[in-house]
Amino acid sequence: MPHPPTPPESAPKYITDGLPKQDTDTLHELREYIDELIDSREQPVDPEDLPDNADPVDTEDDGAGTIVKERVKCGADCTCNNGTGHGPYLYRYFYDESGSLNSEYIGKPGDQ
């Protein structure tokens, strides 16, 4: 009997524990859902949906959504609130499965 494949280390245990218990039809349906989810996240974000301080950048990044440079302000006691903020930092904006706009921190420009 062939051995099942090894799941990626990045996959959460609650997912990798449950997948082998699913029947083949369900696994095919899950694969289709995952492909659709990836396609959805890789769509560029409408510029009107981005925050006013987000500056889209051209990158060769093949990831999801839209990459922007953004200056951020932290807590109320920081001097950044009197100026332009910290940064710039790179963020990826993308739409999640419900259509809501989300962002994730990528790093400082030049750190990739």
N, C-alpha and C positions, 0 to 999 in steps of 0.2 A: 504494500500500500504506500503511495507517495506521501511524503511529509508535507504538511501545510506550509505555506510561505511564512517567512519571518516578518512581522509587522515593522514599520519604520519606528525608530526610537522616539521620534517626535510625536507619534500618535498617543493620545491619552489612553490609559489602561482601560477605562470604562468603555471605550469604543472597541479596542482590540480584543477585549474579553467577550464582547457580545457578537461581533461579526461572525466568527466561526459557527455560531449556533443558529445562524439564519439559513433558510433554504436557498437554493440557487436562484429561483425567481425573485426573491426579495433582494438578493445580492445584485442582480441585474438592475432592479429598480433603484437601488441605492446608488449604483454606479451612474445611472442616468441622472439622478438627483445631484450627485456630486459634480458631474460635468456641467450641469446647468448652473449650479452655484458658483463654480469657478468662472464660467462665462459671464455671469452677472457681475461678479466682483471685478472682472478685468475691463469692464466698460468704462470709458472715460467719464469723469464727473462733469455735469453741466456747469460751466463757469459761473452761472448765476447762483448755483447752490453752494459755492465755496464761500468761506468767510471773507469779509472785505480786505483783511490784511494778508490773505493768502495769494502768493505770486506763483502761478504755474511755471514750471521749468521744463525745458526739453531735456529728456534723458534717454539713454539707450536702455533703460530699465524695462524688462519685459514682464514686470509684475502687474498687479491689478490697479485699476483706477487711475488717478491723476496725482502726480508728484508736484508738491508746491514747496516754496520757501516761505517760512512764516516766522515772524517775531512774536514771542509770547510774553505775557506778564504773569508773574507768580503771585505771591501773597500780598496782602495790603500793606505790610511794613517794608517792602522792598523798594529801593530807589528806582527800579525799572518802571514802576507805575507813573513816574514823573517824566519818562522819556519814551524811547521807542521800543523798549522791552528787551528781552534776552534773545540772542540768536544772531543771524537767522538759523533756523533748524529746518530739516526736511521732514515732511509728513506725506503720507500717502492717504488720499481721500478716496473712498469707495462706497458703493451702495451695498447694504447687506441684503439678505434674502427677503426682508420685509420692505425693502425700498428706502430704508432710513440711511442717511448719510453718516458714515463713520470715518474715523481717522486713526492712523497708527504712526508712531514716531519711527523715523528711519535713522536719523543721525544728523551730524553736522555736514554741511556741504564739503566734499572732498574726502570724507571718511569711508565712503563705500568702497 
